[in-house]
Amino acid sequence: MKIHVKKGDMVKVLAGEAKGATGKILMVDREKYRAIVEGVNMVSKHTKASAKNPQGGIVKQEAPIHISNLMVLDSKGVASRIGRRMGENGKLVRYSKKSGEEIK
């Protein structure tokens, strides 16, 4: 299965509790088809006291979300499907199927 999202892409959440939210992709897990999106799907994690966090307690952090629930935003902020075509330099580039512009 092809993965249409990359680290650093701005995406919109299509389904789930965070439907409609947008954010930047922080990490993509290619084996499990999941991505961590900044500020989306926040969970509470109970942490033990450590040198890094001497107090311990409850920490809010992002949990992975399945990539089928994500759609890439183009530079205008419009959610669109992604296609691949040859660029000027002979390499495959991703482009927005709605607007036709390249996605960096």
BELSULKA-V388059 format. One record per residue. N is the residue number from 1. RES is the residue in one small letter. PHI is phi in degrees with one decimal (999 if undefined). Layout:
BEGIN
N | RES | PHI
N | RES | PHI
END
This chain:
BEGIN
1 | m | 999
2 | k | -74.1
3 | i | -102.8
4 | h | -92.4
5 | v | -115.9
6 | k | -131.1
7 | k | -60.8
8 | g | 96.8
9 | d | -69.3
10 | m | -89.8
11 | v | -130.5
12 | k | -116.3
13 | v | -86.4
14 | l | -94.0
15 | a | -147.2
16 | g | 100.5
17 | e | -63.4
18 | a | -97.0
19 | k | -54.4
20 | g | 93.1
21 | a | -73.6
22 | t | -123.0
23 | g | -175.5
24 | k | -97.4
25 | i | -76.7
26 | l | -94.1
27 | m | -158.8
28 | v | -122.5
29 | d | -101.6
30 | r | -69.2
31 | e | -73.7
32 | k | -98.9
33 | y | 55.0
34 | r | -130.1
35 | a | -137.9
36 | i | -102.8
37 | v | -110.4
38 | e | -59.4
39 | g | 77.6
40 | v | -117.5
41 | n | 60.5
42 | m | -74.5
43 | v | -127.0
44 | s | -96.6
45 | k | -118.4
46 | h | -85.7
47 | t | -115.0
48 | k | -81.7
49 | a | -63.2
50 | s | -145.5
51 | a | -64.8
52 | k | -72.0
53 | n | -128.7
54 | p | -64.3
55 | q | -81.0
56 | g | 74.9
57 | g | 111.8
58 | i | -101.8
59 | v | -118.5
60 | k | -88.8
61 | q | -149.2
62 | e | -78.2
63 | a | -107.7
64 | p | -65.7
65 | i | -129.2
66 | h | -66.6
67 | i | -69.3
68 | s | -68.7
69 | n | -93.5
70 | l | -118.8
71 | m | -132.6
72 | v | -71.9
73 | l | -96.8
74 | d | -83.8
75 | s | -64.8
76 | k | -86.3
77 | g | 86.0
78 | v | -98.7
79 | a | -72.7
80 | s | -151.2
81 | r | -70.8
82 | i | -114.5
83 | g | -120.3
84 | r | -127.4
85 | r | -149.3
86 | m | -74.0
87 | g | -88.7
88 | e | -65.8
89 | n | -86.6
90 | g | 85.2
91 | k | -102.9
92 | l | -70.5
93 | v | -125.5
94 | r | -87.7
95 | y | -140.6
96 | s | -80.0
97 | k | -73.8
98 | k | -78.0
99 | s | -96.8
100 | g | 82.9
101 | e | -86.5
102 | e | -68.5
103 | i | -107.5
104 | k | -78.0
END
